[in-house]
């Protein structure tokens, strides 16, 4: 069953944004910059306005403004000035904002729109679905991967609901367990949302207006008998309850049905928000009962398949073998492999800690965890998991007391003679442990690194913590591990039976060691059987996961476990892993997974592959084209050694020429379209400086300069301008000099004092942020120009300009692997022709072949690559250029042409500027005997640039000329007679007729765009004639 296809409410909102499928929206917005520009509009809004959206434009702008308000509120309350919503969070909030706007203003029209779409969609998708009814509008559900920010979304949903429907008898958050309740309590407090936890007393059930009551579903009942902490749902007898549900599907089937009835009884006439990472597993399991309900409730789907494909979270690697059941020797081999994988991560973490600091990688942690919480009852599952834990203890005791045996196990693994093979007949460890293989490893070093020592295994029951046993090596003073299990008595008994003479000693002084695991200096490297991990414990450390007692039918629990294991902070808090071939980074951003028993890993993988089809890697060597003609013969650039603009202290100053570049148009625009032409109707055509309310005597007294000063400094920190000093008097000078242009309508000024002050603050904030941005950019570009040097490109000295290890890595769905391998056997095709079935491009003017490229179709979209494949605009440019150059053979006979698909920021050739980094997608060289023209070409959507004063546009029209003059002077000083000509162009992938009305003043001609070095990448390819003007 294709569940995504059945999500009618979600499809309705995709339809409103102009998309039929979320995969296409992903491709368009995954790389869109996060956040908002100086005018307060999001970059996503700019991109949306260039598409065929079905939102009314004025509604879309209102919703965008509301989303900015929610983001600002989060930033302020949580003191996270650098926080920005991810694109998928933005769309989830956008869809919800529309839903509540229409629900509150015209419910019947919303219902009619939904049903009209349902009828149309069911015909096109060949589905059967019931119409929406009014009670279907009482629930929204969010299918969100663990780690995708469900908590943030829940908080914004609270504010959205309070905005549109603020009167509720009770507001309740229902969680599956006390661990998550505590976590939510702390998160609500951080976001400034009033809340309280139910603690068993009737007094704790009483809430103030707007306050959220947090309670576990296990404490709800429909028929309370006697005393105890359970609550009869009739206590909340009021019909008007707002209910939030987090992960409501964690119990067994019989429990879930009961809990579902109780949850729904609470909000019979109210409203439900529900959040889960496991809707897919639950609905597939109970399709007849749940599909109809959730197809109308799931408003946003960002399940794990999207999360992973977008590059979020750690990658993962599982030790999967054809063996159905491990014998004792094989179990020891698998556990040793887990130990080696963890040791390798520890070694890499310590060696590269400083170099990789920007990736925010935490110290690795090895966990053993099952899909069930082990309690105190002697169930079959509890007995099995306890047995698994004892096997781990036996293994730990052996390696700590017998380093010779451990050394033998290591040698077996590294020699490729483990005896465990995959489905292709290869040793499952043959491609692992590359770093260890290159560095001699001894058992003694490994034991010291992982266990803080060696000798016997000592166990201590922490009496001041529930269910906690600490582990220590005999000759060490520090605990290296913790067992966290419900049935401590049963485990102690089993240990005594399995390890005669082994005693679990009481520890009466120390407090919980589990609570210290996330501390920076924690010596704990291992966590075994932790029910707290299942219950929502947050940790970024998990890097190695051993599976205990894993059943095939436990899909929701498995997805939850997995989701918590792959969480990653990422560079600049991006939450993303690096798409790199560098082994050290890949290893530290990969979750290694193995099962204590072979059937555990099989159950695990069966469930993960229901969520996402894991690709296989196919490596294709790149081949340099005509290397002898360009190597050490064409110029490239880099900054002087030691250059770091952040170390240059600058003070904000007023310069009229900067202020004159500020053009802020806050007027609503009405687009009048005729055929393919469009024009903009505006209510006020000219700017009258005397009408500026920021300097007008009647209004100026309403400006709160302290508040503006704080806003600008918050903006400065959020943008990373740490070396910029801002003084309040300079801000006043910028505003009062009145050299900028601020366009608005009189009716945009509120008449009452509070509204007027708020609007004036908004005007002032927009002007000052834009000025700060431009001032910082000018200074950064000035210093960059001084510190750039030109050098001849030598492939051996600039390996970062080419794919790592000179390999193109294709990540191919399993269904296509055989076809790709067959093509790989005919390798020469990649270096002579385009291979459409992969797809890749061969272009002899490109420095190397092949280049992974875009091709329309779901099969091709599933093929990923490192380096990242060309998008549609980039692919069109390369194919257009190839055709164009073939048509200009005569004009180019005395010139050599070379082109390079540039790599990403930090690797390729570019000009890093905090305010407007210019890392063009392509670098084009036109080489003659004494002259080199270098053209930087960047195909992209341009609506988010706003106008021709954008810093990226100014880079193409002004900064590139300043860099050219500086480099020419330096070459002259080096007695190099080469004439170096630099130019830069932005190629708009959005057609002119869609851009014209929404860019700048709405009336720029194509010639005016061209003067700003913006060309339109249209079908007739005439833009290439304009690009090459003056060169050929």
Buried (B, 14 or more C-beta within 10 A) or exposed (E): EEBBBBBBBBBBBBBBBBBEBBBBBBBBBBEBBBBBBBBBBBBBBBBBBBBEBEBEBEBBBBBBBBBBBBBBBBBBBBEEBEBBBBBBBBBBBBBBBBBBBBBEEEEEEBBEBBBEBBEEBBEEBEBEBEEBEEEBBBBBBBBBBBBBBBBBBBBBBBBBBBBBBEEBBBBBBBBBBBBBBBBBBEBBEBBEBEBBBBEEEEEBBEBEEBBBBBBBBBBBBEEBEEEEEBBBBEEBEEEBBBBBBBBBBBBEEEEBEBBBEBBBBBBEEBBBBBBBBBBBBBBBBBBEEBBBBBBBBBBBBBBBBBBBBBBBBBBBBBBBBEBEEBEEEBBBBBBBBBBBBBBBBBBBBEEBEEEBEEBBBBBBBBBBBBBBBBBEEEEEBBBBBBBBBBBBBBBBBBBBBBBEBBBEBBEBBBEEEBEBBBEEEEBBBEEBBEBBEEEEBEBEEBBBBBBBBBBEBBBBBBEEBEBBBBBBBEBBEBBBBBBBBBBBEBBBEBBEEBBEEBEBEEBEEBEBBBEBBBEEEBBBBBBBBBBBBBBBBBBBBBBBBBBBBBBEBBBBBBBBBBBBBBBBBBBBEBBBBBBBBEBBBBBBBBBBBBBBBBBBBBBBBEBBEBBBEBBBBBEBBBBBBEEEEBBEBBBBBEBEEEBEBEEEEBEBEBBEEBBEBBBBBBBEBEBEEEEEEBBBEBEEEEBEEEEBBBBEEEBBEBBBEEEBBEBBBBBBEBBBBEBBEBEBEBBBBBBEBBBBBBBBEEEEBEEEEEEBBEBBBBBBBBBBBBBBBBBBBBBBBBBBBEBBBBEBBEBEEBEEBBBBEBBBBBBBBEEBBEEBEEBBEEEEBBBEEBBEBBBBBBBEBBBBBBBBBBBEEEEBBBBBBBBBBBBBBBBBBBBBBBEBBEEBEEEBEEBBBBBBBBBBEEBBBBBBBBBBBBBBBBBBBBBEEEBBBBBBBBBBBBBBBBBBBBBBBBBBBBBBEBBBEBBBEBBEEEEBEBEBBBBBBBBBBBBBBBBBBBBBBBEBEBEEBBEBBBBBBBEEBEBBEEBBEEBB
